[in-house]
Amino acid sequence: MSSENLAGKGLATRIIHAGAAPDPSTGAIMTPIFQTSTYVQTAPGQHKGYEYARSQNPTRKALEEAYAILENGKYGLAFSSGVAATDAVIKLMNPGDEVIAASDMYGGTYRLFTKIFEKFGIKFIYVDTTSVDNIKAVVTSNTKLIWLETPTNPLMNITDIAAVSEVAKAAGALLCVDNTFASPYLQNPIDFGADIVMHSATKYLGGHSDVIQGCLAMNDHELREKLYLIQKSCGAVPGPMDCFLVLRGIKTLHVRMRQHCENGILIANWLRNHPKVAKVYWPGFEDNAGYAIAKKQMRGFGGMISFTLKDESIEAANKVLSATKIFSLAESLGGVESLINHPASMTHASIPREERIKNGLSDGLIRLSVGIEDAVDLIADLEQAIG
Ligand SMILES: *Cc1c(COP(=O)(O)O)cnc(C)c1O
């Protein structure tokens, strides 16, 4: 259904019908997988809006419409991975431009900024974005982009999107929010003033650990044109099969997310009461530093939880990490199945140890992506692993 027809409809209705229109040539209710590289023209330059599949593909178009609708934006763009979507946003920058980014964020984003883009003369300044004053302190006339992640990976820190958007607007800078951890079901940054929303669709949007993909959503037409130029010129586009998989995954986003949230509440509270657990990182606790802001900008707390043991040794963490049977030891998150991860040696190994420790990411930190299995089984699994 088109965005006009979905305006004012409930979240579940929008999630299921976003970007989905019966195929005009057959009536197929699901958007077909248009596995084609090119499109026949009736005369030179006369075509149906599709010339070459790096620039346009109907399966991708349906998905891009869905991304826009899910994030309350006007435009969506799909990329071959989450980092490819991030890469496109940074390519809006020119040498000498400054980007303020969160000091606690996905390791691959940090790697992209430091190892790839710094050498092109783009300057990245990392601050603890949970305090808006820290951002204000480093804004200069060269600040062109503020890059947020909220909740952050893996410490679940919360940043006030609306407050940072004020700072960005005053500085004439763009605000981009990596919304991967919340998913559009729990948080829509555009509603709080973000210019661009980025997702690793590999995670909750796809939801089944079977595809790598990324996306951007935005409202401004000029910004969309700039990002589309980057998308088609640099070519990091997803194939039609991958677009189909994410379109299919999105249809159950709301039911999956409700269950991720429900299981997340049970496991976070269970962990907190466990005698061997030192600290649980989860924004749903009323005494969590980010709780009030999370309540304001999120509709739930999701299934991502990190924790440390009282025994802070790597050996103790390793014992838990290798003892779980339902939680699989793996990178990634947001799938229906539960995963357990050791950020220091896995997802965040690309961040130097001293940087990690400075940002509060200890060697013993364990991260859970709570799936949608039966909560009793998940808790029993953690119980036998923690001992
Ligand atoms: C996984 C992830 C990314 C990168 O996405 P890919 O699809 O793996 O390229 C970016 N941000 C966050 C928060 C992530 O979890």
The ligand as an SDF file (V2000), in Angstrom:
LIG
                    3D

 15 15  0  0  0  0  0  0  0  0999 V2000
   25.5270   -4.8800   12.7530 C   0  0  0  0  0  0  0  0  0  0  0  0
   25.4990   -3.4500   12.9910 C   0  0  0  0  0  0  0  0  0  0  0  0
   25.9420   -2.5340   12.0120 C   0  0  0  0  0  0  0  0  0  0  0  0
   26.5650   -2.9780   10.7120 C   0  0  0  0  0  0  0  0  0  0  0  0
   25.6360   -3.6070    9.8840 O   0  0  0  0  0  0  0  0  0  0  0  0
   26.0180   -4.7820    8.8380 P   0  0  0  0  0  0  0  0  0  0  0  0
   24.7000   -5.1700    8.2820 O   0  0  0  0  0  0  0  0  0  0  0  0
   26.6910   -5.8680    9.6280 O   0  0  0  0  0  0  0  0  0  0  0  0
   26.9400   -4.1920    7.8360 O   0  0  0  0  0  0  0  0  0  0  0  0
   25.8340   -1.1870   12.2950 C   0  0  0  0  0  0  0  0  0  0  0  0
   25.3310   -0.7510   13.4750 N   0  0  0  0  0  0  0  0  0  0  0  0
   24.9080   -1.5940   14.4450 C   0  0  0  0  0  0  0  0  0  0  0  0
   24.3630   -1.0400   15.7070 C   0  0  0  0  0  0  0  0  0  0  0  0
   24.9790   -2.9630   14.2400 C   0  0  0  0  0  0  0  0  0  0  0  0
   24.5840   -3.7990   15.2040 O   0  0  0  0  0  0  0  0  0  0  0  0
  1  2  1  0
  2  3  1  0
  2 14  2  0
  3  4  1  0
  3 10  2  0
  4  5  1  0
  5  6  1  0
  6  7  2  0
  6  8  1  0
  6  9  1  0
 10 11  1  0
 11 12  2  0
 12 13  1  0
 12 14  1  0
 14 15  1  0
M  END
$$$$
